[in-house]
Amino acid sequence: MVFSSVVFLFYFFPLFFLFYYLVPRNFKNYVILIFSVFFYAWGAPKFIFLVLFSMILNYFLVRGIEKANSKKERKIYLILSLFINVGLLVYFKYFNFFIENINEFLALTGFENITWTSIALPIGISFFTFQSITYSVDVYRGIHKPLKKLSDYLVYILMFPQLIAGPIIRYNTIADQIENRAKNEILVNRISGFQRFCIGLAKKVLIANIMAETVDKVYALSPEQLSFFDSWLVALGYTIQIYFDFSGYSDMAIGIGKMIGFKFPENFNNPYVSGSISEFWRRWHITLGEWMKEYLYIPLGGNRVSQMRLYLNLWVVFLLSGLWHGASWNFVLWGAWHGLFLIFDRMFLLKFYKVIGRSLSVIITFLIVVIGWVFFRIENINDAFGFLLNMFSVKQKGLSLLFDKEFFLILGLGLCFSFFTIMGIGARIEKYVFFSNNESKKSLIYKSIVAVILFLLSVSFIVSGGFNPFIYFRF
């Protein structure tokens, strides 16, 4: 069930809040859990019982970590928990990929292929697996005690606002809110939360979806059919599409969470104004970057290793980050591309950026990111390199008529909003809209009016059109 769908907006959304606000406080988590199970079952009915079984098993394994009498016993429970969570992720997300690559190797060597039945991918498995892991590891490390009630644990993992595509919420940052968030369930949070949801909905529907219609058509063509200008236009179009699609979803998730008393972590911070790839990853998909740092990079040794080992650690983390996004070599290349420039930052680029100044650094970083998105978007490696060849060779013949006035208008708006905060006034406006704690009656009225306008405008586009993709659902 997509947030920007008629079913969610007109049926699920109002029914959930009706029940949530009517029941006594002690029953609110049960309402979240029931609706979250229904939400997941709506999109993946075949997997809901498997997901519930694995989560219940993980809950009791983590209880075992807390009750264990020795460090060795605690470690055994942790290993079992990680084995189940990582094992399910590897099986459902990567088994097809492994077998396909083995068969390609066997074909080259003259052996018969392995026969197998293709495995369906449960939606959102990458996100809820990472949250299950952080629960197990945080309890093992003694950062926070496990939740007392199984239903509360299921709420943490299955909570529908962030279940399918994040933000990835580390257990220790939200544990206390699951058990008691009464102080956050106030009118100002409900209004500002609804406003945040509507801003995210508008990003998704009014920018990302419109970009996607043209982007999908052009990327469906072979690279030979595209000119230099076509290639750059569609690459820029996808750069805007994926940002407003994913950040829009994160805004909607944060907004819904705020309306029911949760404070979810921010997931984006104007990533396209970054002056280096290192900075980009502090601004893009922030919760994934922090998860990778806390649960992978630091255990590998982090910065407390030799220079060469540090570079290797960065490379490994971003290769795995690419693979986390999808079981395909194009994602591995995308991760390797970003890992390469993170290493270059450490070696010489950050010094170079200081010499040339902030403006040129932002332009160079943005171009690096745009090129990286080509690997992310085009699954066929040969087509991806053919497309990149177009971008760096002046090839005039093409199908530029595919780009209409609406595309250029939305592309221009997307670029403006992406770089809006690079100016001081833009940063102040963003702070007021997203992070202001102004609780005056006048401010709340303004926020409500803006939210309603954006909501009605977005709904009109949803009702009038049927094109409503969402990029990160398949991850």
Long-range contacts (C-beta under 8 A, 24 or more apart in sequence): 1-39, 1-42, 1-43, 2-468, 2-470, 2-473, 3-200, 3-201, 3-204, 3-249, 3-252, 4-201, 4-204, 4-205, 4-209, 4-458, 4-462, 4-468, 4-470, 5-462, 5-468, 6-462, 6-463, 7-42, 9-459, 9-462, 12-38, 12-39, 17-259, 20-260, 25-182, 28-260, 29-151, 29-152, 29-155, 29-178, 30-151, 32-155, 32-159, 32-160, 32-260, 33-151, 33-154, 33-155, 33-158, 35-160, 36-154, 36-155, 36-158, 36-159, 36-160, 36-163, 37-158, 39-160, 39-163, 40-123, 40-124, 40-158, 40-160, 40-163, 40-164, 43-123, 43-164, 44-122, 44-123, 46-120, 47-120, 47-122, 47-123, 50-122, 51-122, 51-128, 51-158, 52-154, 54-84, 54-85, 54-88, 54-132, 55-128, 55-132, 55-153, 55-154, 55-157, 55-158, 56-150, 56-154, 57-84, 58-84, 58-85, 58-132, 58-135, 58-136, 59-146, 59-150, 59-153, 59-154, 61-136, 62-135, 62-136, 62-139, 62-146, 63-146, 65-136, 65-139, 65-140, 65-146, 66-139, 66-145, 66-146, 74-140, 75-140, 77-140, 78-136, 78-137, 78-140, 81-132, 81-136, 82-133, 82-136, 85-129, 85-132, 85-133, 85-136, 86-129, 86-133, 88-125, 88-129, 89-125, 89-126, 89-129, 91-119, 92-119, 92-120, 92-121, 92-122, 92-125, 93-121, 93-125, 93-126, 93-327, 94-323, 94-327, 95-119, 96-327, 97-327, 97-328, 121-474, 123-164, 123-473, 123-474, 124-163, 124-164, 124-165, 124-473, 126-324, 126-325, 126-475, 127-162, 127-163, 127-164, 127-165, 127-166, 127-168, 127-475, 128-157, 128-158, 128-163, 130-168, 130-288, 130-291, 131-156, 131-157, 131-168, 131-169, 131-170, 131-171, 132-157, 133-295, 134-168, 134-170, 134-171, 134-172, 134-291, 134-294, 134-295, 135-171, 137-295, 138-170, 138-171, 138-172, 139-171, 143-171, 143-172, 144-171, 144-172, 144-175, 145-175, 147-175, 147-178, 147-179, 148-179, 152-178, 152-179, 159-257, 159-262, 161-252, 161-253, 161-254, 161-256, 161-257, 161-262, 161-264, 162-253, 162-257, 162-264, 164-472, 164-473, 165-246, 165-249, 165-250, 165-253, 165-470, 165-472, 165-473, 165-475, 166-250, 166-253, 166-267, 166-285, 166-287, 166-288, 166-472, 167-250, 167-253, 167-254, 167-264, 167-265, 167-266, 167-267, 167-286, 167-287, 168-287, 168-288, 168-291, 169-264, 169-265, 169-287, 170-265, 170-287, 170-290, 170-291, 170-294, 173-265, 174-262, 174-263, 174-264, 177-261, 177-262, 177-263, 181-260, 181-261, 181-262, 182-261, 184-258, 184-261, 184-262, 184-263, 185-260, 185-261, 187-444, 188-439, 188-444, 189-258, 189-259, 189-261, 190-258, 190-259, 191-444, 191-447, 191-448, 191-451, 192-258, 192-447, 193-254, 193-255, 193-256, 193-257, 193-258, 193-259, 194-255, 194-259, 194-448, 194-451, 195-255, 195-433, 195-447, 195-448, 195-450, 195-451, 196-251, 196-252, 196-254, 196-255, 196-258, 196-434, 197-251, 197-252, 197-255, 197-256, 197-259, 197-451, 198-255, 198-450, 198-451, 198-452, 198-454, 198-455, 198-458, 199-248, 199-251, 199-255, 199-433, 199-434, 199-451, 199-454, 200-247, 200-248, 200-249, 200-250, 200-251, 200-252, 200-253, 200-254, 200-255, 201-248, 201-252, 201-454, 201-455, 201-458, 202-248, 202-454, 202-457, 202-458, 203-244, 203-245, 203-247, 203-248, 203-251, 204-244, 204-245, 204-248, 204-249, 204-252, 204-458, 204-470, 205-458, 205-461, 205-462, 205-468, 206-410, 206-457, 206-458, 206-461, 207-240, 207-241, 207-244, 207-248, 207-410, 207-413, 207-414, 207-417, 208-240, 208-241, 208-242, 208-244, 208-245, 208-248, 209-461, 209-465, 209-467, 209-468, 209-469, 210-406, 210-407, 210-410, 211-237, 211-238, 211-240, 211-241, 211-244, 211-407, 211-410, 211-411, 211-414, 212-241, 212-245, 212-467, 212-469, 213-467, 214-402, 214-403, 214-404, 214-407, 215-241, 216-469, 217-402, 218-399, 218-402, 218-403, 219-377, 219-378, 221-399, 222-383, 222-386, 223-383, 223-386, 223-387, 223-389, 223-390, 224-386, 225-398, 225-399, 226-387, 226-390, 226-395, 226-398, 226-399, 227-390, 227-395, 227-396, 227-397, 227-398, 227-399, 227-400, 228-390, 228-391, 228-393, 228-394, 228-395, 228-396, 228-398, 229-398, 229-400, 230-390, 230-398, 230-399, 230-400, 230-402, 230-403, 231-387, 231-390, 231-391, 232-391, 233-400, 233-403, 233-407, 233-411, 235-370, 235-371, 235-373, 235-374, 235-387, 235-391, 236-370, 236-411, 236-415, 237-407, 237-411, 238-373, 238-377, 239-272, 239-369, 239-370, 239-373, 240-410, 240-411, 240-414, 240-415, 240-418, 241-471, 242-373, 242-376, 242-377, 242-471, 243-268, 243-271, 243-272, 243-414, 243-418, 244-414, 244-417, 245-469, 245-470, 245-471, 245-472, 246-285, 246-471, 246-472, 249-470, 249-472, 265-290, 270-418, 270-419, 270-420, 270-421, 270-422, 270-430, 271-369, 272-366, 272-369, 272-418, 272-419, 273-362, 273-418, 273-419, 273-421, 273-422, 274-362, 274-365, 274-366, 274-369, 275-353, 275-358, 275-361, 275-362, 275-365, 276-345, 276-349, 276-350, 276-353, 276-361, 276-365, 277-338, 277-341, 277-342, 277-344, 277-345, 277-349, 277-365, 277-368, 277-369, 278-342, 278-345, 278-346, 278-350, 279-365, 280-365, 280-369, 281-338, 281-342, 288-321, 288-324, 292-317, 292-320, 292-321, 296-320, 310-346, 311-343, 311-346, 314-339, 314-342, 314-343, 314-346, 315-339, 315-340, 315-343, 318-342, 324-475, 325-376, 325-475, 326-474, 326-475, 328-379, 329-381, 330-375, 330-376, 330-378, 330-379, 330-380, 330-381, 330-384, 331-375, 331-376, 333-375, 333-381, 333-384, 334-372, 334-373, 334-375, 334-376, 337-371, 337-372, 337-375, 338-372, 341-368, 362-422
